Amino acid sequence: MSQQGYVATPPYSQAQAGMGAYPAGSNQHMYGHYGGPPQASFPPPAGSMKSPVSSSTPGMPPPPNHYNPNGQQNGSHPQSYPGAPAAPGAPAAPGAPAAPGAPAGYGHPLQSQYPSMGQQAPPPAKQLTNQMGAMNLGNYAPGPMQSPPTASPIAPQPFQPTPHPAMGQPPGPLGPHHPWGAGQCLVLQWQDLTCLVWACPTLDHLPQDPGASSSLVPDPIAQQATPRNQVSLGARWQGPDGRAQMAGGQMAGPQPGFPGAFPGPGMAGPPQKKLDPDSIPSPTQVIEDDQAKWGGQLYATNVRGQVPPLVTTDFTVQDQGNASPRFMRCTTSCLPCTADLAKQCQVPLAVIIKPFASLPENETPLYVVNHGETGPIRCNRCKAYMCPFMQFLDGGRRYQCGFCSCVNEVPVFYFQHLDHMGRRMDFYERPELSLGSYEFAATLDYCKNNKLANPPAYIFMIDVSFTNIKSGLVKLVCDELKTLLDNLPREDGAESSAVRVGFVTYNKILHFYNVKSSLAQPQMMVVSDTVEMFVPLLDGFLVSYPESRAVIHNLLEQIPDMFADTNESETVFAPVVQAGLEALKAAESSGKLFIFHSSIPTAEAPGKLKNRDDKKLINTDKEKTLFHPVKGLYEQLTKECVAQGCSVDLFLFPSQYLDLATMGHVPAHTGGSVYKYSNFQVETDGEHFLRDLRKDVEKSMGFDAIMRVRTSTGFRATDFLGAVYMSNTTDVEMAAVDCDKAVTVELKHDDALSEETGAFLQCALLYTTVGGQRRLRVHNLSLNCSAQLPELFKSCETDSLINFFAKTAYRAVLNQPLKSVKEILVSQTAHMLACYRKNCASPSAASQ
């Protein structure tokens, strides 16, 4: 094997820079372990091969020395330092002796190998082994390597452009005495017919622990002039022993896909940046920290814009001027001062209002304020109710509204002197002045037709078709009602519930039952005309349960036996809702329908439905049509139910498709609920169903409700999300509202908000109690305002944000494909987090 193109090993067995080409004899170059099968290098991409030329092309450098890696390229000449021998094949620097045996020009091999060296050069085979092992050419990794087999001539390669900026600035070629150290990195670069070998220790491959006294020192050899397409030499670090060591371990070089890339696998790219798990917030840790801070503690609401404890924390609220967070929670307790700031932060501004939220036993129930025939005191302009945000003036004779700044006269009966702080002397004696939540007793002006309301009614409507009888559902419901009716909701302090009850069974036709207390046996009345639905009796249908207990129990025992042999599988649905609505209209009361249904209504009657479950529409733009209700009758039913205060709770037990989008439209807009038990079996699902039924019947409720949200100047409520119906843009109508229902209200800026005065919210709910009284429930909340984004993000409430996003996505499904809804959610969340990172987060890795 020819040894031309290799130089003798420098002192201390250090590898020498520079490597010539392998002699001719094969049509491709190969690398591999000694004694192993040869491994062909990867050829350049098709179409990029450059044909060898015998003469220089104008504008291009002349062909380099085939045996000399340090020949001139791109017209630049390597430089040498005084007193150091020049690189082989390069002219000596002024004042420096030329290297012995330096060729006179291009194309001449070396004639001698530094005879001035202090030790004898090893045999050619041993020399080649040492050099190849030091350069790690076999496997691109540190470690010894055996001598390669005889190689073939090098295939011509295209001219390489400037390397990627990540590789650093171009260095000079390595001199003949460059101290290569352990862990040397090499870069192989092909240009025309020459393979260039460069030392390339980079900062990415610095030793992990070079020592306490280690320091990076500039490499003087890196200052040499070099062709632009060669790789940066980088820096060396100086070890504790004072000897210069090369920084780097793994072989680094041009990266695949970048200019100057080496055409072969195995070249590792830059280290991937990973997330730092220690810098990622832990929801579990946040919940635990909040529980440790507020768990079992007293949370006073006397601070404006105070961030409340999380919903997962068990805490006690003391109302001192702002509504409990159980009633009202905002997505952020600090509103941005301007609309531009709100748009920049991308945080939705909304308040989640749960007007009938359940209170723990250790918290005081809401006080009821009764001003007699005068009724609640309100602002003359905006109609806001008296609250802690009103400022009394002129010795207590007038007050300024906190919402519209209107100055109003104080009624004579309501006058009270002010103390030295400007507060009324009876401040702590009146709940509307010192508390955030309270109730007013409403007058006739707040009642329909100026008539006092009647107590509400519960009507139980049971599907007695073949499916429900066979599954045992009918018997299960009847047995449970015998004990459940003893727990109907009642007024605080009342001995018994004022709620009246009625019973209907149905399949294709409807059966009404007379359970008047004077009867010995219940009476059934059948209505087969489902087109013109009417109630066949008035007296005896809606009764007081304590008075008719015996007759009702008798009926509940007979119903399963009466329909035990039925074969009827077809049912109706819309006429059932219509029947309950007509019964409440006849009784001039509000109430709730409990409907137990099992299948899609296919009987010939109003509201008949068909199967719309088209699998082909899934994941298409028309998928949203599957979620739209069938228009017409059900929309009209919804409107009539809301007007009467008739709420619908639907318990479904399907074994196959039923049009839930249409059947659930009435409950969704009347303050009702939908419970679904697919393939119901008494043994496995019975307890779950009974638990839901008990809770639904026993929970406290308000009926025939109207809610309005008022805000201080500068912003307003613009959108309302929830089981509500709206006939205009301001009044939220709910046939019923219970302790589980929450309305999400979106807020928008009208003008700039003041940091000094803050922002105020008031929710007023007019409703009928389970005892038939008409009341106004008022919740007040004050918020901070800020022009600083960190203050806004610091006050954000994650659970409220998720509530808002979930409800907006639920509504968007009716108008947009699911894929688009998902993209919108991801985009809005990403914008919100990006704004936080840009304006509030401390500097961190770009990938974090």
Buried (B, 14 or more C-beta within 10 A) or exposed (E): EBBEBBBBBBEEEBBBBBBBBBBEEBEEBBBBBBEEEBBEBEEBEEEEEEEEEEEEEEEEBBBBBBBBBBBBBEEBBBBBBEEBBBBBBBBBBEEBBEBBBBBEEBEEBBEEBBEEEEEEBBEEEEBBBBBBBBBBBBBBEBEEBBBBBEBBBBBBBBBBEEBBEEBBEBBBBBBBBBBBBEBBBBBBBBBBBBBBBBBBBBEBBBBEEBEEEBEBEEBEBBEBEBBEBBBBBBBBBBBEEEEEBBBBBBBBBBBEEBEBBBBBEEBBEEEEEEEEEEEEEEEEEEBBEBBEEBEEBEBBBEEBBBBBBBBEBEBBBEBBBBBBBBBBBBBBBBBBBBBEBBEBBBBBBBBBBBBBBEBEEEBEEBEBBEBEEEBBBBBEEBBBBBBBBBBBBEEBBEBBBBBBBEBBEBEEEBEBEBEEEEBBEEBEEBBBBBBBBBBBBBBEEBBBEEEEBBBBBBBBBBBBBBBBBEBBBBBBBBBBBEEBBEEBBBBEEEEEBBBBBBBBBBBBBBBBBBBBBEBEEBBBBEBEEBEEBEBBBEEBBBBBBEBBBEBBBBBBEBBBEBBEEBEBBBBBBBBBBBBBBBBBBBBEBBBBBBBBBBBBBBBEBBBBBEEBEEEEBEEEEEBBEBEBBBEEBBBEBBBBBBBBBBBBBBBBBBEEEBBBBBBBBBBBBBBBBBBEBEEBEBEEBBEEBBEBBBEBBEEBBBBBBBBBBBBBBBBBBBBBBBBBBBEEEEBBBBBBBBBBBBBBBBBBBEEBBEBEBBBBBBBBBBBBBBBBBBBBBBBBBBBBBBEBBEBBBBBBBEEBBEBBBEBBBEEBBEEBBBEBBEEBBEEBEEBBEEBBEEBBBEEEEEEE
